[in-house]
Amino acid sequence: MEIRQEIPLIDRDRSDPNGLDEGFIPFATGAGNPCVRPRSFGSERSAFKPCPVPQPAVRSQPRSEPHPSNPSSILLSFGSSCALSSSCHAGERTSGLDGARLECYSALIQVHRSGDQLPLRFDRSWGGARKGAGRPRGQHKVPHRARPVHKTRHPLHVTVRMRGSLPSLREDALAKEVVATIAASHRDSFRVLHYSVQDNHLHLIVEADDAASLARGMQRLNSRVARRVNGMIGIRGALWRERYDARALTSPRIVRNVIVYVLMNGKKHGHSFENGIDALSSAPFFDGLVGGARSSERSPVRAPRTWLAGVGWRRHGLIRTDERPAGFRT
């Protein structure tokens, strides 16, 4: 559609016999447009028919009704640009309209805005917040977030929990397989210093040269224990309930407290031991117990290399066999 300016059309001067003198210029751009407007006014004037302006076919809607496809819409309705005639030819003159004024009207713009927000529809039935979505909830869940940066000088307390409805790992046959697997899991970059086998979980104190060595060592240990235990009880699938939990031991006092917690953890769960030493832990092979006789069997654990695990914790005294984990009540 051709764009036109809002310029009023008035009478033209008769002085030019050819119909277009220097006092007139085209009203709108376009070839063959006979509509003109004057630059100056002469003494004799007669009316001149303007050409029709194409009207846009836009449907006007009441102000109270929202637009069918958009709650905030702009509705346009145009009035006549001029007093239009059915035909107009170059040089045609009309008499009897001296002094007549032809009026032009501007486009009328109506802006309609609706205050109602249209609802959003989601047809899909998957994803989003819904009942039962996400990971199963329960107690003692290890969060799936990035682990802290591991430092070689810090030993770690690692806990691995078994899923429910399975036999106790403290049964003689299963415990023997678990201890043998721990003894075979050592590498130069990954070492198990202490362990304790409980009914449904394992406590370990380990050393690792870096984070990658820690991850590979724990994966190797967990997978081997799972295969052996599953083979003995005749099941398939996951043995461990969740990924392992690892906490860095950063001071001599913390290391000593955790050694007591791991070696005496059976007392926390209601087990009683002869001479206060749990046979399903590394306590029989530990030289840091007061009055404890070391076993003559080959130790399934390795000697510590870090200062905290080997020397630092001893500054707070050796461990007595009557000690109990922190928070234990009789």
Secondary structure, 3 states (H helix, E strand, C coil): CCCCCCCCCCCEECCCCCCCCCCEEECCCCCCCCCEEECCCCCCEECCCCCCCCCCCCCCCCCCCCCCCCCEEEEEEECCCCCCCCCCCCCCCCCCCCCCCCCCCCEEEEEEECCCCCCCCCCCCCCCCCCCCCCCCCCCCCCCCCCCCCCCCCCEEEEEEECCCCCCCCCHHHHHHHHHHHHCCCECCEEEEEEEECCCEEEEEEEECCHHHHHHHHHHHHHHHHHHHHHHHCCCCCCECCCCEEEECCCHHHHHHHHHHHHCHHHHCCCCCHHHCCCCECHHHCCCEECCCCCCCCCCCCCCCCHHHHCHHHHHCCEECCCCCCCCCC
